[in-house]
């Protein structure tokens, strides 16, 4: 990721089973972020959690849920994230979207 310095972290909390136009919502969000030229996005699948409905979603065998929590995170310059945000908001009918200021620190890349 070649954006060292101040950036924005977009975090989207949704359920694994949520759909957007016949696809999983998390996949559709990643594709939309890629289309918007966002520097990077990651999908993280949770093992347990609950949302506004207060219903527990878990991987524990006795309480097995088919709708585990999923987090989609994206990092880029503020302008690029804020430009993509309206389309992202339109796609997320249930869930939580957060935006935070972050500092991107470049890793120690070795030549070759």
Backbone as JSON, one array per atom type, in Angstrom:
{
  "sequence": "XXXXXXXXXXXXXXXXXXXXXXXXXXXXXXXXXXXXXXXXXXXXXXXXXXXXXXXXXXXXXXXXXXXXXXXXXXXXXXXXXXXXXXXXXXXXXXXXXXXXXXXXXXXXXXXX",
  "N": [[0.86, -1.16, 0.0], [0.8, 2.03, -0.98], [0.5, 4.51, 0.48], [1.63, 6.13, 2.62], [1.27, 7.88, 5.71], [-1.32, 10.2, 6.78], [-4.6, 8.78, 6.64], [-7.8, 7.23, 5.85], [-9.79, 4.85, 7.56], [-12.16, 2.66, 6.65], [-14.73, 0.84, 8.0], [-16.92, -1.85, 7.88], [-19.57, -3.47, 9.3], [-21.28, -6.39, 8.97], [-23.62, -9.1, 8.29], [-22.75, -12.45, 7.44], [-24.53, -13.76, 5.76], [-25.88, -11.81, 4.35], [-27.1, -10.29, 1.35], [-26.46, -8.81, -1.89], [-27.84, -7.9, -4.78], [-27.98, -10.63, -5.64], [-25.47, -11.63, -4.93], [-23.04, -12.35, -2.35], [-23.02, -9.87, 0.14], [-20.63, -8.94, 1.3], [-18.71, -9.64, -0.64], [-19.64, -8.15, -2.83], [-19.25, -5.58, -1.8], [-16.43, -5.48, -1.59], [-15.78, -5.66, -4.32], [-16.96, -3.28, -5.22], [-15.4, -1.4, -3.82], [-12.91, -1.94, -4.96], [-13.45, -1.26, -7.61], [-13.77, 1.45, -7.21], [-11.21, 2.21, -6.89], [-9.91, 2.01, -4.46], [-7.2, 1.64, -2.2], [-6.82, -0.75, -0.71], [-8.6, -3.61, 0.58], [-10.11, -5.73, 3.0], [-11.71, -8.72, 4.05], [-13.03, -9.93, 7.0], [-13.92, -12.71, 8.8], [-15.97, -13.27, 11.48], [-16.03, -15.13, 14.59], [-17.88, -15.02, 16.53], [-20.57, -12.95, 17.64], [-22.89, -10.15, 17.99], [-25.58, -8.05, 16.9], [-27.65, -5.15, 16.3], [-30.14, -6.4, 16.59], [-29.72, -7.99, 18.71], [-29.28, -10.69, 18.62], [-27.41, -13.61, 19.03], [-24.64, -14.63, 17.13], [-22.71, -17.32, 16.25], [-19.9, -19.67, 16.11], [-19.86, -21.83, 17.68], [-20.59, -25.2, 18.22], [-23.08, -26.14, 19.38], [-24.67, -23.91, 19.18], [-24.75, -23.22, 16.52], [-24.52, -20.9, 13.91], [-25.7, -19.65, 10.8], [-25.17, -17.23, 9.88], [-22.71, -15.64, 10.34], [-20.77, -12.98, 11.9], [-19.31, -10.47, 9.81], [-16.6, -8.48, 8.85], [-15.74, -5.81, 6.84], [-12.98, -4.14, 5.81], [-11.38, -1.17, 4.69], [-8.72, 0.83, 3.5], [-7.5, 4.01, 2.66], [-6.62, 7.15, 1.09], [-8.28, 9.98, 2.47], [-9.99, 11.43, 0.7], [-10.57, 9.6, -1.35], [-11.86, 7.49, -0.01], [-14.07, 8.87, 1.07], [-15.34, 9.64, -1.27], [-16.22, 7.19, -2.29], [-17.99, 6.41, -0.35], [-20.91, 7.13, -0.4], [-22.02, 5.25, -2.26], [-21.37, 2.86, -1.02], [-22.81, 3.12, 1.37], [-25.4, 2.99, 0.33], [-25.55, 0.33, -0.33], [-25.52, -1.04, 2.07], [-27.96, -1.97, 3.94], [-28.63, -2.97, 6.43], [-26.63, -3.08, 9.26], [-23.43, -1.79, 10.28], [-21.52, 1.07, 9.71], [-18.37, 2.47, 9.98], [-16.02, 5.17, 10.19], [-12.72, 6.11, 10.42], [-9.91, 8.12, 11.35], [-6.64, 7.31, 10.44], [-3.14, 6.44, 10.67], [-0.99, 5.54, 8.23], [1.64, 3.35, 8.21], [4.55, 2.63, 6.62], [5.76, -0.63, 5.77], [8.83, -2.49, 6.32], [10.2, -2.9, 3.58], [12.07, -5.12, 1.65], [14.48, -4.98, -0.94], [13.96, -6.64, -4.11]],
  "CA": [[0.0, 0.0, 0.0], [1.7, 3.16, -1.15], [-0.15, 5.74, 0.96], [2.07, 6.42, 3.98], [0.8, 9.13, 6.28], [-2.73, 10.23, 7.17], [-5.53, 8.07, 5.76], [-9.08, 6.87, 6.47], [-10.13, 3.44, 7.68], [-13.59, 2.4, 6.52], [-15.05, -0.47, 8.56], [-18.33, -2.18, 7.65], [-19.97, -4.65, 10.06], [-22.49, -6.97, 8.38], [-23.76, -10.54, 8.48], [-22.22, -13.25, 6.34], [-25.6, -14.17, 4.86], [-26.51, -10.67, 3.66], [-26.95, -10.35, -0.1], [-26.6, -7.62, -2.72], [-28.06, -8.27, -6.18], [-27.7, -12.04, -5.86], [-24.13, -12.01, -4.48], [-22.82, -12.03, -0.95], [-22.8, -8.44, 0.3], [-19.21, -8.64, 1.54], [-18.01, -9.71, -1.93], [-20.08, -7.0, -3.62], [-18.59, -4.4, -1.24], [-15.02, -5.52, -2.0], [-15.74, -5.34, -5.75], [-17.26, -1.85, -5.35], [-14.22, -0.68, -3.35], [-11.88, -2.13, -5.99], [-13.89, -0.44, -8.74], [-13.56, 2.85, -6.83], [-9.77, 2.47, -6.84], [-9.44, 2.05, -3.08], [-5.89, 1.0, -2.13], [-6.87, -2.12, -0.2], [-9.77, -4.0, 1.36], [-10.0, -7.06, 3.6], [-12.92, -9.26, 4.68], [-12.7, -10.71, 8.19], [-15.08, -13.49, 9.25], [-15.97, -13.4, 12.93], [-16.44, -16.41, 15.16], [-19.02, -14.79, 17.41], [-20.93, -11.55, 17.79], [-24.3, -9.82, 17.89], [-25.81, -6.71, 16.39], [-28.75, -4.38, 16.85], [-31.25, -7.29, 16.93], [-29.3, -8.63, 19.95], [-29.25, -12.14, 18.39], [-26.04, -14.09, 19.03], [-24.16, -15.39, 15.97], [-21.53, -18.0, 16.78], [-19.44, -20.89, 15.46], [-19.94, -22.93, 18.64], [-21.37, -26.28, 17.63], [-24.45, -26.22, 19.88], [-25.39, -22.68, 18.82], [-24.24, -22.91, 15.18], [-25.22, -19.86, 13.15], [-25.34, -19.59, 9.38], [-24.99, -15.81, 9.55], [-21.64, -15.15, 11.2], [-20.39, -11.59, 11.66], [-18.27, -10.21, 8.82], [-16.11, -7.1, 8.85], [-15.04, -5.4, 5.62], [-12.17, -2.96, 6.09], [-10.67, -0.57, 3.55], [-7.87, 1.96, 3.88], [-6.97, 4.82, 1.57], [-6.66, 8.58, 1.35], [-9.62, 10.43, 2.89], [-10.81, 11.84, -0.44], [-11.02, 8.42, -2.1], [-12.84, 6.78, 0.83], [-15.28, 9.69, 1.17], [-16.0, 9.62, -2.58], [-16.87, 5.88, -2.44], [-18.91, 6.18, 0.77], [-22.34, 7.11, -0.71], [-22.41, 3.98, -2.89], [-21.26, 1.83, 0.02], [-23.97, 3.31, 2.25], [-26.6, 2.52, -0.38], [-25.52, -1.13, -0.37], [-25.62, -1.61, 3.43], [-29.26, -1.6, 4.52], [-28.53, -3.33, 7.85], [-25.23, -3.22, 9.64], [-22.82, -0.6, 10.86], [-20.39, 1.59, 8.95], [-17.6, 3.45, 10.74], [-14.94, 5.83, 9.47], [-11.75, 6.59, 11.41], [-8.63, 8.64, 10.89], [-5.53, 6.42, 10.77], [-1.81, 6.77, 10.17], [-0.41, 4.38, 7.55], [3.08, 3.26, 8.45], [5.08, 1.69, 5.64], [6.55, -1.75, 6.28], [10.24, -2.52, 5.95], [10.3, -3.7, 2.34], [13.45, -5.43, 1.21], [14.53, -5.02, -2.41], [14.01, -7.94, -4.76]],
  "C": [[0.91, 1.22, 0.0], [1.04, 4.47, -0.74], [0.32, 6.08, 2.37], [1.58, 7.79, 4.43], [-0.67, 9.05, 6.65], [-3.63, 9.53, 6.15], [-6.84, 7.86, 6.52], [-9.22, 5.36, 6.48], [-11.65, 3.33, 7.67], [-13.84, 0.99, 7.03], [-16.55, -0.69, 8.44], [-18.62, -3.5, 8.36], [-21.3, -5.15, 9.49], [-22.56, -8.45, 8.75], [-23.31, -11.28, 7.24], [-23.3, -13.61, 5.31], [-26.27, -13.04, 4.1], [-26.14, -10.68, 2.18], [-27.08, -8.96, -0.74], [-26.69, -8.08, -4.18], [-27.6, -9.7, -6.5], [-26.32, -12.52, -5.46], [-24.04, -11.76, -2.98], [-22.46, -10.54, -0.86], [-21.32, -8.13, 0.49], [-18.41, -8.68, 0.24], [-18.37, -8.51, -2.81], [-19.41, -5.71, -3.12], [-17.12, -4.35, -1.66], [-14.9, -5.15, -3.48], [-16.01, -3.85, -5.98], [-16.06, -1.02, -4.91], [-13.08, -0.78, -4.37], [-12.19, -1.26, -7.21], [-13.64, 1.05, -8.47], [-12.08, 3.2, -6.7], [-9.21, 2.57, -5.44], [-8.19, 1.17, -2.97], [-5.94, -0.44, -1.64], [-8.11, -2.37, 0.61], [-9.56, -5.44, 1.84], [-11.34, -7.45, 4.19], [-12.47, -10.16, 5.82], [-13.97, -11.4, 8.66], [-14.96, -13.7, 10.75], [-16.4, -14.78, 13.38], [-17.63, -16.26, 16.1], [-19.3, -13.3, 17.49], [-22.44, -11.39, 17.79], [-24.42, -8.38, 17.44], [-27.03, -6.09, 17.03], [-29.95, -5.24, 17.24], [-30.95, -8.09, 18.2], [-29.31, -10.16, 19.85], [-27.81, -12.59, 18.26], [-25.76, -14.92, 17.78], [-22.85, -16.01, 16.4], [-21.15, -19.21, 15.94], [-19.48, -22.06, 16.42], [-20.95, -23.95, 18.16], [-22.83, -26.3, 18.1], [-25.3, -25.03, 19.48], [-25.07, -22.26, 17.39], [-25.13, -21.94, 14.42], [-24.78, -19.91, 11.7], [-25.1, -18.15, 8.94], [-23.96, -15.2, 10.48], [-21.34, -13.68, 10.9], [-19.25, -11.49, 10.65], [-17.9, -8.74, 8.92], [-15.38, -6.87, 7.53], [-14.29, -4.12, 5.98], [-11.47, -2.48, 4.83], [-9.9, 0.64, 4.04], [-7.4, 2.68, 2.62], [-6.98, 6.28, 2.01], [-8.11, 8.99, 1.62], [-10.51, 10.74, 1.69], [-11.38, 10.64, -1.19], [-12.07, 7.64, -1.32], [-14.15, 7.56, 0.86], [-16.05, 9.73, -0.15], [-16.76, 8.31, -2.78], [-17.99, 5.66, -1.43], [-20.39, 6.2, 0.41], [-22.81, 5.81, -1.35], [-22.36, 2.83, -1.89], [-22.46, 1.92, 0.95], [-25.25, 2.78, 1.61], [-26.68, 1.0, -0.39], [-25.79, -1.78, 1.0], [-26.92, -1.14, 4.06], [-29.34, -1.92, 6.01], [-27.05, -3.54, 8.16], [-24.74, -1.91, 10.2], [-21.62, -0.21, 10.01], [-19.69, 2.62, 9.83], [-16.47, 3.99, 9.87], [-14.0, 6.42, 10.52], [-10.51, 7.14, 10.72], [-7.54, 7.67, 11.35], [-4.24, 6.97, 10.2], [-1.25, 5.52, 9.53], [1.11, 4.44, 7.71], [3.64, 2.23, 7.48], [5.9, 0.59, 6.31], [7.98, -1.65, 5.8], [10.42, -3.43, 4.77], [11.76, -3.88, 1.95], [13.46, -5.51, -0.31], [14.57, -6.45, -2.92], [12.76, -8.62, -4.64]]
}
